Each structure stands twice: as structure tokens, then as C-alpha cells.
């Protein structure tokens, strides 16, 4: 595994690799867990070369968010990526990524202002900007993202379509802890008590699943049931419980045509997200039970 820290070297190395095979990119902010590694394994199976980036991207954090406190576990991450058999690790510093004086940003208005974009103004501008920069540096054939960040997937699909990036986005299933909590680098912030409380996100979504399985499709009923689960714990503050079209992130009144059911909640001082996709979405190669979504924009 080669570790690269400069943009120029990264561009050269990726250009060389592309001469002999296909390239898969997995952008991350590090503090790697099995969710990240599932993307690596998927890319390993589908691409000749696998490139992972680790960059805690300052532009996607608002003032007062956890940019400084965000876990940085570089040595441990390197060991995991080496074990996973990746080819290239890109780990630039923030001055390297955003050279002094750089002011250009990528906006995805509308979709970028929904769900987490509404709760965290400017968040998706930062995400779209850094992912666009990585796409330009790496020119990957495929880029792998977790369905855990479903709104991010929707925003990046819109960006790829609008800006004609020649890359296939692959959304991979949510990897969970044995008790159902979606894996997240931020889970390590949780106190033992909050760790138990955090299961409320999964429990809320399970409640919705049971209603869906019983044939309920009305969003207001599903949303009501979801909100009631959250109302039962004072230590948890629901940020949003949304039932939306997974491509546009706009609310849908009924889930019969397929929907993204997404929650974000503050558990103590930690903001967590989780979601499910309902069945019968009208895209190809969609495996809802496992939240696997794949679409080509190349
Ligand atoms: P992050 O380091 O949090 O920016 O995440 C990097 C990538 O890993 C993103 O595409 C995430 O959606 C994905 N990811 C994070 N957690 C999980 C998980 N539990 N299951 C699947 N993918 C995940």
C-alpha cells in the first residue's frame, strides 16, 4: 500500500494506475470501522485498483460542530487498509487539499438543502466540493459510498449528473453492530449510557418496518409511529424523521412507490443518523432489504 500526501503525486499515481486497470475510490474521514471496510471489500471485488482517501474535511463542518474533536486514528486506519489490501491511500493535510487562496465551491442547491442539508447548513456544499476535488484528482471508474449517508448519496448522484463526472457511484448497504446500531466513527463519542440509548434509531426504524410489513404505506402514519418511539426517551432529541423520495429527498405522502425513511437524532451531545429504503423502488438493481442501491451515470 502506497501512502500519498500531495495532490500532484496523487494525480500522477492515479494516471499511471488507470493505464493498466480500473480504479475504485472510497472517500472517508478516517476512524475506520467495518462499515468503511465493507466499501473497500466491494471495491476490491469490482475494480483492479482500490484507492482510499482519509481527509477530515473542514468545509463540511459548520462552526461549533465537531471538526476539532473528530476522531483521528491514522496509524490504526493504515493497518486496517493494509490488511484489506488497498493499493493507494491518499491522506493530504488541509492546506494541501485547499491551497491558500482557493475559494471555489460546489453547490447542489435544492437537494443539498434537504434532510442533513437543512439541519447542517453548508454541509453538503463542503461534501460536494471535496468529493468533486477527489474525483478530479483520481478520475475513478467507480466511487463507493455508504447508504448510511443516504442524503449524501442523493446529493452526490445529482452532482455527478449535473457536472458530467464520468464515474459510477455505488451505494453500499449499512453495516451495523450486532445489536443493530449503524456503525459510525461518531459512535465512539457515546458514553455507555448513550450507547444504549442510541439503539432508539434502529428501534424506530424497526417499528416502521413492522408497519410496512403489515401493509401500511401512509407516510403520516409511519412518521407518527417513528416520532412516538423517539418521544419516549428524554435523553434523545429527534432532529428529523423524514419519508422522502430517495432521489430527490422530497417528502412522499405514500411509500407504495418506494421511499427513503431517514432519521437523525441527538443522543446526548452526539448526532446520529440511520435509514431504511422501502421495497418496490422503480430502479434497477435495487436490493431493498439490504439497502443496496446502484446506478450508473457514466
Ligand atoms: P465517513 O468517514 O463517515 O465520511 O464515511 C465514509 C464512507 O463510509 C461514507 O460513504 C459513508 O456513508 C460510509 N459509511 C460510514 N458508516 C457506514 C456504515 N455503517 N455502513 C456502510 N457505510 C458506511
Boltz pocket constraint, residues with backbone or C-beta under 6 A from the ligand:
constraints:
  - pocket:
      binder: B
      contacts: [[A, 27], [A, 28], [A, 29], [A, 30], [A, 34], [A, 35], [A, 36], [A, 38], [A, 39], [A, 144], [A, 145], [A, 146], [A, 147], [A, 148], [A, 149], [A, 172], [A, 173], [A, 174], [A, 175], [A, 176], [A, 182], [A, 183], [A, 184], [A, 185]]
      max_distance: 6.0
